[in-house]
Amino acid sequence: MKIRIRMITYCALLIMSVVSAKAQNDVGTYHGSDIYTAGAGAEYRNQFNHLDVAITTGTTGIGAELAMPASDMVQIRAGFAVMPSFKKSMNFRVGLKNDPEKDKNGNKIVTKFDKMSEVFKQATGYQIDRNIKMYGRPTYYNAKVLVDVFPFPNKKWFVTAGFYYGNEQIAKAYNAYEDMSSLVAVGIYNHVHDKVVAGEPIVTTSVGGFEYAIKFDPHYEDDAEVIKRFEQYGRMGVHLGDFKDGTPYYCYPNEEAMMEVKVKANRFKPYLGFGYGSEVPKTGKLYNFAFECGFMTWGGTPKIITHDGVDLAKDVHGIRGDIGSYVRFFKGFKVFPVLNLRISRRIF
């Protein structure tokens, strides 16, 4: 048995020696981390033999990457990028249904909104400003795994495939906090409107075992006139556009006196692109830079969801003003364009 083990050991050592010598002959001349001759074992010598760390900036945000060669022509990259937070303002106007602000000649007129807001101010002390400001912010971030293929001998041009994976909400818009008082007033008005039109008490309370209610009684002339006005004028809101059946879509503040919109896309986003990279002059191979461009698919047109669940991109058309401009902007991007600059440093 001992003799057999020794014989097997000697044979294994002999085979390993032959294979090692053959591999060295195939690789040829080797300098540092690069292969200068195209022997059969060249691509294996350049496999996972160095690591680069990089910073990136571009349409995907600011990020960091790690890169390592998988062969002489293939590089694997992994990283993370986040879009810095900044805000862009937009404006919309609060109004009532069927309440034009100008006559046929284009002259401004006193609207139903003007009349009701004045009455509301006298009753509550709140001024309803019909001009409301909103802020839009990008909110996206992504991790990524990418594979670069260098098809040419100079290894400067490359094609890339892989994927990004990030959050579902890529942007949001919300009203300015300084305009919340106006939206609170709108919410109070709509609450009173709904109670009056439904014939319900606006306020009920109990004192000493007796219940008291504030309610407009249609049997009284003054109360009947108030009820008639509420029924005529309707609720206050923002006329963003119209549904496909022609019904006007009015957006109303939520219970927190806020108006919000969220833009959503798929979390998983396949990517395809190409780029060009080279060494930074006079740094040897220590520093490199690269430009890349491409696109990641995020499931077609992003969803643009209001706080009451309406998709502005799918369900509403004819959206006007600043909000309409942004809705059309997002609807135009079936894929997300990627344009990035990468600067890397060799670690080992």
C-alpha positions in Angstrom: 0.0 0.0 0.0 2.8 2.4 0.9 4.5 1.7 -2.4 1.3 2.5 -4.3 0.8 5.8 -2.5 4.4 6.8 -3.2 4.0 5.9 -6.9 0.8 7.9 -7.2 2.5 10.8 -5.4 5.5 10.7 -7.7 3.2 10.5 -10.8 1.1 13.5 -9.6 4.2 15.6 -9.0 5.5 14.7 -12.4 2.3 15.6 -14.1 2.1 19.0 -12.2 5.6 19.8 -13.2 4.9 19.1 -16.9 1.7 21.2 -16.8 3.4 24.0 -15.0 6.2 24.1 -17.5 3.8 24.0 -20.5 1.7 26.9 -19.0 4.8 29.0 -18.6 5.8 28.4 -22.2 2.3 29.3 -23.4 2.1 32.5 -21.4 5.3 34.0 -22.8 6.6 37.3 -21.7 4.8 38.8 -18.6 5.2 42.3 -17.3 3.4 43.4 -14.2 -0.3 42.8 -14.6 -0.5 42.8 -18.4 -0.1 40.2 -21.0 2.0 41.2 -24.0 1.9 37.9 -25.9 -1.2 36.0 -26.8 -0.4 32.5 -25.6 -3.1 30.0 -24.7 -2.7 30.8 -21.0 -2.6 34.6 -21.3 -6.1 35.3 -20.4 -5.8 33.3 -17.2 -2.7 35.2 -16.1 -4.8 38.4 -16.2 -7.7 36.9 -14.3 -8.5 38.8 -11.0 -4.9 39.9 -10.7 -5.6 43.6 -9.8 -8.3 45.8 -8.3 -9.3 49.3 -9.2 -11.5 51.7 -7.1 -13.3 54.5 -8.9 -15.6 57.5 -8.3 -18.3 58.1 -10.8 -20.5 61.1 -11.7 -23.3 61.5 -14.3 -26.9 61.0 -14.9 -27.0 58.1 -12.4 -25.7 60.4 -9.7 -22.5 60.3 -7.7 -21.1 56.9 -6.8 -18.2 54.5 -6.2 -17.1 51.4 -8.0 -14.8 48.4 -7.7 -13.4 46.8 -10.9 -11.4 43.6 -11.5 -10.5 41.8 -14.7 -12.1 38.4 -15.4 -9.9 37.8 -18.3 -7.7 39.7 -20.7 -10.7 41.1 -22.5 -13.4 41.2 -19.8 -13.7 43.3 -16.7 -16.3 43.1 -13.9 -17.6 46.2 -12.1 -19.8 46.6 -9.1 -20.8 49.8 -7.4 -23.4 52.1 -6.0 -24.6 55.6 -7.1 -27.1 58.1 -5.6 -28.5 61.2 -7.1 -27.8 64.3 -4.8 -31.0 66.0 -3.6 -31.9 69.2 -5.2 -35.3 70.8 -5.8 -37.1 72.4 -8.7 -40.1 74.6 -8.2 -43.4 74.5 -10.1 -46.7 76.2 -9.6 -50.4 75.3 -9.8 -53.7 77.1 -9.0 -56.5 76.2 -6.8 -60.0 76.8 -8.2 -63.7 75.7 -8.4 -65.3 73.8 -11.2 -66.6 75.7 -14.2 -65.1 78.9 -12.9 -63.3 80.9 -15.7 -61.0 83.7 -14.7 -61.5 85.7 -17.9 -64.4 86.7 -20.0 -64.7 86.1 -23.8 -62.6 89.2 -24.5 -59.7 88.1 -22.2 -60.5 90.5 -19.4 -60.2 89.4 -15.8 -63.5 88.9 -14.0 -64.6 88.3 -10.4 -64.8 84.5 -10.1 -66.9 82.2 -7.9 -63.6 81.4 -6.2 -63.0 85.0 -5.3 -66.5 85.3 -3.8 -66.3 82.1 -1.8 -62.8 82.7 -0.6 -63.8 86.2 0.7 -66.8 84.7 2.6 -64.5 82.0 4.0 -62.0 84.5 5.2 -64.7 86.5 7.0 -66.0 83.3 8.7 -62.7 81.7 9.6 -59.9 84.2 9.3 -58.1 82.1 6.7 -57.0 83.5 3.4 -57.1 81.0 0.5 -54.3 81.8 -1.9 -55.0 80.1 -5.2 -51.4 80.1 -6.2 -49.6 77.1 -4.7 -45.9 76.2 -5.1 -44.6 72.7 -5.4 -41.1 71.4 -5.3 -39.8 68.4 -7.3 -36.8 66.3 -6.1 -35.0 63.3 -7.5 -34.9 60.5 -5.0 -33.2 57.6 -6.9 -30.2 55.4 -6.0 -28.9 52.2 -7.5 -26.5 49.4 -7.0 -25.0 47.9 -10.1 -23.2 44.9 -11.5 -21.7 45.5 -15.0 -19.5 43.5 -17.4 -17.2 45.4 -19.8 -15.8 43.6 -22.9 -12.8 45.1 -24.7 -13.0 43.9 -28.3 -9.9 45.7 -29.6 -6.3 45.1 -28.8 -5.7 48.6 -27.4 -8.3 48.0 -24.8 -9.7 51.5 -24.8 -13.1 51.0 -26.3 -15.5 48.7 -24.5 -19.1 47.6 -24.6 -21.0 47.0 -21.4 -24.0 44.9 -20.2 -25.4 44.4 -16.8 -28.0 45.7 -14.5 -28.9 48.4 -12.0 -31.1 47.7 -8.9 -32.5 50.5 -6.8 -35.5 52.1 -5.2 -38.9 52.1 -6.8 -39.5 55.9 -6.2 -37.2 57.8 -8.5 -38.7 61.3 -7.8 -41.3 63.1 -5.8 -43.1 66.5 -5.7 -44.8 68.1 -2.8 -46.3 71.5 -1.9 -44.2 74.2 -0.3 -44.6 74.3 3.5 -45.3 78.0 3.4 -48.4 77.3 1.3 -49.8 74.8 3.8 -52.0 77.4 5.4 -53.8 77.9 2.1 -54.2 74.1 1.7 -55.5 73.9 5.3 -58.1 76.5 4.4 -59.0 74.5 1.2 -59.4 71.4 3.3 -61.7 73.2 5.8 -63.8 74.6 3.0 -64.2 71.2 1.4 -65.1 69.7 4.7 -67.8 72.3 5.3 -69.0 71.9 1.7 -69.4 68.2 2.0 -71.4 68.5 5.3 -73.7 71.2 4.0 -74.4 69.5 0.7 -75.1 66.2 2.5 -77.4 67.9 5.0 -75.2 66.9 7.9 -74.2 69.0 11.0 -70.9 70.8 10.5 -70.1 70.5 14.2 -71.7 68.4 17.0 -71.0 68.5 20.7 -72.5 67.4 23.9 -72.9 69.7 27.0 -74.7 68.6 30.2 -76.3 65.7 28.5 -77.7 67.8 25.7 -76.4 67.5 22.1 -75.8 70.6 20.1 -75.2 70.9 16.4 -74.3 73.6 13.9 -76.2 72.9 10.8 -77.7 74.8 7.8 -81.4 74.3 7.7 -82.9 74.6 4.1 -86.2 75.8 5.7 -84.6 79.1 6.5 -84.1 81.5 3.6 -80.5 82.5 4.5 -79.5 79.0 5.2 -81.1 77.8 1.9 -79.1 80.5 0.0 -75.8 79.2 1.6 -76.7 75.6 0.7 -77.5 76.7 -2.9 -74.1 78.4 -3.3 -72.2 75.4 -2.0 -74.1 73.1 -4.4 -73.4 75.5 -7.3 -69.8 76.2 -6.6 -68.7 72.7 -5.6 -65.4 71.7 -3.9 -62.1 73.6 -4.2 -59.2 71.8 -5.8 -56.6 71.8 -8.5 -57.8 71.0 -12.0 -54.8 69.1 -13.3 -56.5 67.7 -16.4 -59.2 65.4 -17.7 -59.8 61.7 -17.5 -60.1 59.8 -20.8 -63.9 59.9 -20.7 -63.7 63.8 -20.5 -64.5 64.0 -16.8 -62.4 66.8 -15.2 -59.8 65.6 -12.7 -59.5 67.7 -9.6 -56.8 67.0 -7.0 -57.6 67.9 -3.4 -55.3 68.2 -0.4 -55.0 65.1 1.8 -55.8 64.9 5.5 -52.4 66.4 6.3 -53.1 69.4 4.1 -50.5 68.2 1.6 -50.5 67.5 -2.2 -47.9 65.0 -3.3 -46.9 63.2 -6.5 -44.5 60.2 -6.7 -42.7 59.0 -9.8 -42.1 55.2 -9.8 -40.2 52.8 -12.0 -39.0 49.2 -11.9 -36.4 48.4 -9.2 -34.5 46.0 -11.6 -33.1 47.8 -14.7 -31.1 46.0 -17.3 -28.3 48.1 -18.8 -26.6 48.2 -22.2 -23.9 50.7 -23.2 -20.4 51.4 -24.5 -17.5 53.7 -23.6 -14.0 54.8 -24.0 -11.2 54.7 -21.3 -7.5 55.4 -21.1 -4.7 56.0 -18.7 -4.3 59.5 -17.1 -1.1 60.9 -18.7 2.2 60.7 -16.7 0.6 58.4 -14.1 1.6 55.1 -15.6 -1.3 52.7 -14.9 -2.1 54.1 -11.5 -4.9 56.4 -12.6 -7.5 55.9 -15.4 -10.5 57.7 -16.7 -13.4 56.5 -18.8 -16.6 57.9 -20.4 -19.6 55.7 -20.9 -23.1 56.1 -22.3 -26.0 53.8 -22.7 -29.5 53.2 -21.3 -31.2 51.2 -18.6 -34.7 49.9 -19.2 -37.1 50.7 -16.3 -40.3 49.2 -17.6 -41.5 51.7 -20.1 -43.2 55.0 -19.0 -42.8 55.6 -15.3 -45.9 55.8 -13.1 -46.7 59.3 -11.9 -49.0 58.7 -8.9 -50.8 61.5 -6.9 -51.6 61.1 -3.2 -55.1 60.0 -4.1 -53.9 57.2 -6.4 -54.3 58.6 -9.9 -51.6 57.9 -12.5 -51.1 61.2 -14.3 -49.1 59.5 -17.0 -51.7 56.9 -17.8 -55.2 58.1 -16.6 -55.1 61.9 -17.2 -54.5 64.0 -20.3 -54.4 67.7 -21.1 -52.4 68.5 -18.0 -51.4 72.2 -18.1 -48.8 74.4 -16.6 -45.6 73.4 -14.9 -46.9 70.1 -13.7 -48.0 69.2 -17.3 -44.4 70.0 -18.5 -42.9 67.6 -16.0 -45.4 64.9 -16.8 -44.6 65.1 -20.5 -40.9 65.1 -19.6 -41.2 61.8 -17.8 -43.6 60.3 -20.3 -40.9 60.9 -23.0 -38.4 58.6 -21.3 -39.2 55.0 -22.0 -35.6 54.2 -21.0 -33.2 56.0 -18.7 -30.2 57.6 -20.4 -26.9 56.9 -18.8 -23.9 59.3 -19.4 -21.2 58.9 -16.8 -17.5 59.9 -16.2 -15.4 57.5 -14.2 -12.0 58.1 -12.6 -10.2 55.1 -11.1 -7.1 54.3 -9.2 -5.2 51.0 -9.2 -5.1 49.5 -5.7 -3.0 46.4 -6.5 
